[in-house]
């Protein structure tokens, strides 16, 4: 590189030297040349005016945008102890085109609101009387299956991202598998229709140099729907879902999903998105204090709708029992009220109750569980698999620290056992479980790209560190690296 040129002398110093020279010249050649005090003063005033103009121009220039150290692209290696993330630039048909044609993602309604705003959805309304007013801008109507869009946007701005594949520990495939198959899960579509986008993605990625080196063993993707939508066993057109996970090229690929299969070691479950997306660490602290001190007037809440077509519907049992215990319960019947994602009625019910009843959803888990804990309410589960083998990176291993378990069989025999079990818990038990939820709550939330949470990690940060740590250890073992793992 060329050496930098010396900076020019400051205008005031230049003026001072000139006056000295003029003074000296006046002393030696007083007859031929005389510089009056008025001339020097005039020159001083001129230079001073120039300095004031320069100062004004500097102040008028806009300041540089603030930096966000946690989200800054290409941060130092010390801040990325498990290595870096490479994000593939896929053909648009596998992600961006799906967003551009969002009105066609489902056969009966548009999904454009659900995938808007980088997956966070439109700003929430009607919450002024429910949450602290200074937090209302941090809430959005976020769809339960929008996580693959959220993860892609966050990955593009991830602080440990690299643009150099040779420097990457993990390779992220931003394929919107859930959006791609959603339209074809219903009506008279064929198995080939349901597999189309997944097959095109694998045809593309198998030719990329990083894939050829590892056969996909250091690659991962995020699938926004339950894992069961991607596990079709045959090519029968009448069978549900796509066989994406069972395609031969997927045999080594790690998957993040909102619900995982307990028998699949290549699957990791991550939290369903909720509607609160804090803008700062301060937002988190305000909300934690709010739910910690919130008065709660009901013992438990139940939010859901019965499924009359299902024989011995367990939700029907919970609904009937909750309505019969009107003095102790808060009920939101979603067959009557509109229970869209994060609706004020749902949030109010959970904020007003110590416990929330959580039956199975479409799988063993539910988005409602995370809405419940967001409000500082304590979930009551009826199936072990609603917590076991799920969210191991984000929730404490011991579910009893933050939840209550009552076997569904006991409830079917005698539904009053619910109130009996909950009333046996002391106020200190309830306080302790709520405090545990408040402590780990940031790990369940998704913030927007560019948000600075200081030393706090959100759900995406936890997931990315988990992926990088897993692949770092895998490469260390395969490469014979005996270095101790990073702290």
HUGIFEN-V783274 format. One record per pair of residues at least 12 apart in sequence whose C-alpha atoms are under 10 Angstrom apart, sorted by the first residue. I is the first residue (numbers start at 1). J is the second residue. Records with the same first field share a line. If there is no record, write none. Layout:
BEGIN
I=J, J
END
This chain:
BEGIN
10=51
11=47, 48, 50, 51
12=44, 47, 48, 50, 51
14=47
15=40, 43, 44, 46, 47, 48
16=40, 43, 44
18=40, 43
19=35, 37, 39, 40, 41, 43, 44
22=34, 35, 36, 40
23=35, 36, 37, 40
67=450, 451, 452
68=159, 449, 450, 451, 452, 453, 454
69=159, 450, 451, 452, 453, 454
70=157, 158, 159, 160, 449, 450, 451, 452, 453, 454, 455, 456, 457, 461
71=154, 155, 156, 157, 158, 159, 160, 161, 448, 449, 450, 451, 452, 453, 461
72=157, 158, 159, 160, 161, 449, 450, 451, 452
73=156, 157, 158, 159, 160, 161, 162, 163, 450
74=157, 158, 159, 160, 161, 162, 163
75=158, 159, 160, 161, 162
76=159, 160
77=160
78=486
79=159, 160
80=159, 160, 161, 465, 468, 486
81=160, 465, 468, 469, 472, 485, 486, 487
82=160, 168, 169, 170, 464, 465, 466, 467, 468, 469, 470, 471, 472, 473, 485, 486, 487
83=160, 161, 162, 167, 168, 169, 170, 465, 468, 469, 471, 472
84=158, 159, 160, 161, 162, 163, 164, 165, 167, 168, 169, 170, 171, 464, 465, 468, 472
85=155, 156, 158, 159, 160, 161, 162, 163, 164, 165, 167, 168, 169, 170, 171, 172, 219, 464, 465, 467, 468
86=155, 156, 158, 160, 161, 162, 163, 164, 165, 166, 167, 168, 169, 170, 171, 172, 173, 210, 219
87=152, 155, 156, 158, 161, 162, 163, 164, 165, 168, 170, 171, 172, 173, 174, 219
88=156, 163, 165, 171, 172, 173, 174, 175, 205, 208
89=172, 173, 174, 175
90=173, 174, 175, 201, 204, 205
91=175, 200, 201, 204
92=175
93=175, 176, 180, 197, 200, 201
94=173, 174, 175, 176, 177, 179, 180, 197, 198, 200, 201
95=148, 149, 152, 174, 175, 176, 177, 179, 180, 197
96=149, 174, 175, 176
97=180
98=112, 115, 176, 179, 180
99=111, 112, 114, 115, 116, 118, 119, 149, 176, 179, 180
100=112, 115
102=114, 115, 116, 179
104=182, 183
105=178, 179, 180, 181, 182, 183, 184
106=179, 180, 181, 182, 183, 184, 185, 186
107=182, 183, 184, 185, 186, 187
108=183, 186
111=143, 146, 179
113=141, 142, 143
114=141, 142, 143, 144, 145, 146, 149, 341
115=142, 143, 145, 146, 147, 148, 149, 150, 179
116=142, 143, 146, 149
117=140, 142, 149, 150, 153, 448
118=146, 147, 148, 149, 150, 151, 152, 153, 154, 448, 449
119=140, 141, 142, 143, 144, 145, 146, 147, 148, 149, 150, 151, 152, 153, 273, 448
120=139, 140, 141, 142, 143, 144, 146, 147, 149, 150, 273, 274, 275, 276, 277, 446, 447, 448
121=139, 140, 141, 142, 143, 146, 275, 341
122=139, 140, 141, 142, 143
123=136, 137, 138, 139, 140, 141, 142, 275
124=136, 137, 138, 139, 140, 141, 142, 275, 276, 341, 342, 343, 344
125=137, 139, 140, 141, 343, 344
126=343, 344, 345
127=139, 343, 344, 345, 347, 348
128=344
129=344, 348
130=344, 345, 347, 348, 351
131=287, 290, 291, 344, 347, 348, 351
132=286, 287, 290
134=283, 286
135=276, 277, 278, 279, 283, 284, 286, 287
136=276, 278
137=276, 277, 278, 279
138=275, 276, 277, 278, 279, 280, 283, 447, 448
139=274, 275, 276, 277, 278, 279, 342
140=274, 275, 276, 277, 341, 342, 343
141=274, 275, 276, 340, 341, 342, 343
142=272, 273, 274, 275, 276, 277, 340, 341, 342
143=272, 273, 274, 275, 340, 341, 342, 367
144=224, 225, 258, 271, 272, 273, 274, 275, 340, 341, 342, 366, 367, 368
145=178, 179, 223, 224, 225, 226, 257, 258, 272, 273, 367
146=176, 178, 179, 223, 224, 225, 272, 273
147=176, 178, 222, 223, 224, 225, 256, 257, 258, 270, 271, 272, 273, 274, 446, 460
148=174, 175, 176, 177, 178, 179, 221, 222, 223, 224, 225, 256, 257, 258
149=174, 175, 176, 178, 179, 222, 223, 224
150=222, 224, 273, 446, 447, 448, 449, 460
151=172, 174, 221, 222, 223, 224, 446, 449, 460, 463, 464
152=172, 173, 174, 175, 176, 221, 222
153=174, 448, 449
154=446, 447, 448, 449, 450, 460, 461
155=172, 174, 449, 460, 461, 464
156=174, 449
157=448, 449, 450
158=449, 450, 460, 461, 464
159=450, 461
160=464, 465, 468
165=209, 210
166=209, 210
168=210, 218, 468, 472
169=218, 219, 467, 468, 469, 470, 471, 472, 473, 474, 475
170=210, 216, 217, 218, 219, 220, 464, 467, 468, 469, 470, 471, 472
171=210, 211, 216, 217, 218, 219, 220, 221, 253, 467, 468, 471
172=218, 219, 220, 221, 222, 254, 467
173=201, 205, 219, 220, 221, 222, 253
174=201, 220, 221, 222, 223
175=197, 198, 201, 221, 222, 223
176=197, 198, 221, 222, 223, 224, 225
177=195, 197, 198, 201, 221, 222, 223, 224, 225, 229, 230, 242, 244
178=222, 223, 224, 225, 226, 227, 229, 230
179=223, 224, 225
180=193, 194, 195, 196, 197, 198
181=193, 194, 195, 196, 197, 198, 225, 229, 230, 241, 242, 244
182=194, 225, 229, 241, 242
184=196, 240, 241, 242
185=229, 238, 239, 240, 241, 242
186=238, 240, 241
187=238
188=237, 238
189=237, 238
190=235, 236, 237, 238, 239, 241, 242
191=232, 234, 235, 236, 237, 238, 239, 240, 241, 242, 243
192=235, 236, 237, 242, 243
193=237, 242
194=230, 232, 237, 240, 241, 242, 243, 244
195=230, 232, 235, 241, 242, 243, 244, 247
196=242, 244
197=244
198=230, 242, 243, 244, 245, 247
199=243, 244, 247, 249
202=244, 247, 248, 249, 250
203=249
205=249
206=249
214=252
215=249, 250, 251, 252, 253
216=249, 250, 251, 252, 253, 254
217=250, 251, 252, 253, 254, 266, 471, 474, 475
218=252, 253, 254, 467, 468, 470, 471, 472, 474, 475
219=250, 252, 253, 254, 255, 467, 471
220=250, 252, 253, 254, 255, 256, 266, 267, 467
221=253, 254, 255, 256, 257
222=254, 255, 256, 257, 258, 267, 268, 269, 270
223=255, 256, 257, 258, 259, 269
224=256, 257, 258, 259, 270, 272, 273
225=256, 257, 258, 259, 260, 272
226=257, 258, 259, 260, 261, 269, 362, 363, 364, 365
227=241, 244, 245, 255, 256, 257, 258, 259, 260, 261, 267, 269, 363
228=240, 241, 242, 243, 245, 259, 260, 261, 362, 363
229=241, 242, 243, 244, 245
230=242, 243, 244, 245, 246, 247
231=243, 244, 245, 246, 247
232=244, 245, 246
233=245, 246
234=246
250=266
251=266
252=266
253=266, 267
254=266, 267, 268, 467, 471
255=267, 268, 269, 467
256=268, 269, 270, 271, 463, 467
257=269, 270, 271, 272, 391
258=270, 271, 272, 273, 365, 366, 367, 390, 391
259=271, 272, 363, 364, 365, 366, 386, 389, 390, 391
260=363, 364, 365, 389, 390, 391
261=385, 389, 390
262=385, 388, 389, 390
263=389
267=390
268=389, 390, 391, 392, 393, 463, 466, 467
269=389, 390, 391, 392, 393, 394, 463
270=390, 391, 392, 393, 394, 395, 443, 444, 459, 460, 462, 463
271=366, 367, 369, 370, 390, 391, 393, 394, 395, 443, 444, 445, 446, 459, 460, 463
272=365, 366, 367, 368, 369, 370, 371, 444, 445, 446, 459
273=341, 342, 367, 370, 371, 444, 445, 446, 447, 459
274=341, 342, 367, 368, 369, 370, 371, 372, 374, 444, 445, 446
275=341, 342, 343, 347, 370, 371, 374, 445, 446
276=342, 371, 374, 445, 446, 447
277=442, 445, 446, 447, 448, 451, 458
278=442, 445, 446, 447, 448, 451, 452, 453, 458
279=447, 448, 449, 450, 451, 452, 453
280=447, 451, 452, 453, 454, 456
281=442, 451, 452, 453, 454, 455, 456, 457
282=453, 454
283=453
284=438, 441, 442, 445, 453, 456
285=438, 442
287=374, 375, 376, 438
288=374, 375, 376, 435, 437, 438, 439, 441, 442
289=438
290=351, 375, 376
291=351, 352, 373, 374, 375, 376, 377, 434, 435, 438
292=375, 376, 377, 431, 434, 435, 437, 438
293=376
294=351, 352, 353, 375, 376
295=351, 352, 353, 354
296=349, 350, 351, 352, 353, 354, 355, 377
297=327, 328, 329, 330, 349, 351, 352, 353, 354
298=326, 327, 328, 329, 330, 349, 350, 351, 352, 353, 354, 355
299=325, 327, 328, 329, 330, 352, 353, 354, 355, 356, 377, 419, 422, 423
300=322, 325, 328, 329, 330, 331, 349, 350, 352, 353, 354, 355, 356, 357, 377, 378, 379, 380, 418, 419, 422
301=322, 328, 329, 330, 331, 332, 346, 348, 349, 350, 351, 352, 353, 354, 355, 356, 357, 358, 372, 377, 378, 379, 380
302=315, 318, 319, 321, 322, 323, 329, 330, 331, 332, 333, 346, 349, 350, 353, 355, 356, 357, 358, 359, 368, 372
303=315, 318, 319, 322, 330, 331, 332, 333, 334, 339, 345, 346, 347, 349, 350, 356, 357, 358, 359, 368, 372
304=316, 318, 319, 331, 332, 333, 334, 335, 336, 337, 339, 346, 357, 358, 359, 361, 368
305=318, 319, 332, 333, 334, 335, 336, 337, 339
306=318, 319, 320, 333, 334, 335
307=335
312=412
313=412
314=359, 360, 382, 408, 409, 411, 412
315=357, 358, 359, 360, 361
317=411, 412, 415
318=331, 357, 358, 359, 411, 412, 415, 418
319=331, 332, 333, 357
320=415
321=411, 414, 415, 416, 418, 419
322=357, 415, 416, 418, 419
325=416, 419
328=353, 419
329=349, 352, 353, 354, 355, 356, 419
330=348, 349, 350, 352, 353, 356
331=345, 346, 349, 350, 356
332=345, 346, 348, 349, 350
333=346
334=346
341=367, 368, 371
342=367, 368, 371
343=371
346=368, 371, 372, 375
347=368, 371, 372, 374, 375
348=375
349=372, 375, 377
350=368, 371, 372, 373, 374, 375, 376, 377, 378, 379
351=371, 372, 373, 374, 375, 376, 377
352=375, 376, 377
353=372, 375, 376, 377, 378
354=372, 375, 376, 377, 378, 379, 422, 430, 431, 434
355=372, 373, 376, 377, 378, 379, 380, 403, 404, 422, 430, 434
356=368, 369, 371, 372, 373, 376, 377, 378, 379, 380, 381, 403, 404
357=369, 372, 377, 378, 379, 380, 381, 382, 404, 405, 418
358=372, 378, 379, 380, 381, 382, 383, 386, 405
359=379, 380, 381, 382, 383, 386, 408
360=381, 382, 383, 385, 386
361=386
363=385, 386
364=381, 382, 383, 384, 385, 386, 387, 388, 390
365=381, 383, 385, 386, 387, 390
366=386
369=381, 386
370=441, 444, 445
373=402, 403, 434, 437, 438, 440, 441, 444
374=437, 438, 441, 442, 444, 445
375=434, 437, 438, 441
376=433, 434, 435, 436, 437, 438, 441
377=402, 403, 430, 433, 434, 437, 438
378=401, 402, 403, 404, 430, 431, 433, 434, 436, 437
379=399, 402, 403, 404, 405, 433, 434
380=402, 403, 404, 405, 406, 418, 422
381=399, 403, 404, 405, 406, 407, 408
382=404, 405, 406, 407, 408, 409, 410, 411
383=405, 406, 407, 408, 409
384=399, 405, 406, 407, 408
386=405
387=399, 403, 405
391=444, 463
393=443, 459, 462, 463, 465, 466
394=440, 441, 442, 443, 444, 458, 459, 462, 463, 466
395=437, 440, 441, 443, 444
396=436, 437, 440
400=433
401=429, 432, 433, 434, 435, 436, 437
402=429, 430, 432, 433, 434, 435, 436, 437, 438, 440
403=430, 433, 434, 436, 437
404=421, 422, 425, 433
405=418, 421
406=418, 421, 422
440=457, 458
441=458, 459
442=456, 457, 458, 459
443=456, 457, 458, 459, 460, 461, 462, 463
444=457, 458, 459, 460, 462
445=457, 458, 459, 460
446=458, 459, 460, 461
447=459, 460, 461
448=460
469=485, 486
472=485, 486
473=485, 486
END
